[in-house]
Amino acid sequence: MSSTWHILGAGSLGSLWACRLARAGKAVRMILRDEQRLAAYQAVGGLTLHEQDHSSLFAIPGETHDAPGPIHRLLVACKAYDAAPAVARLAPRLAEGAELVLLQ
């Protein structure tokens, strides 16, 4: 099984977990809503984590739901009412036995 964490939801909660996982040395990929948001995300170079007086940029790769490749670990950090439809869009990419963590 791949140890890559796919993060669905680039809001404050998803971004925080993505940065923390990346800082811990885990492979992380952000799943953005559409090509426009992906382009904006890529233009800024990733995610910036602000902690106290320190800021760190994490160049976490981004993709959209229809990117190739299976998802083995998915952290869902979107609004509760968006979770089921968002995960349904990713269903074709979910590997058998995939681990899903819901953070609503």
Helices and strands as residue ranges (DSSP letters): E 5-8, H 12-23, E 28-32, H 35-44, E 47-51, E 54-58, E 62-64, E 71-76, H 80-90, G 91-93, E 94-102
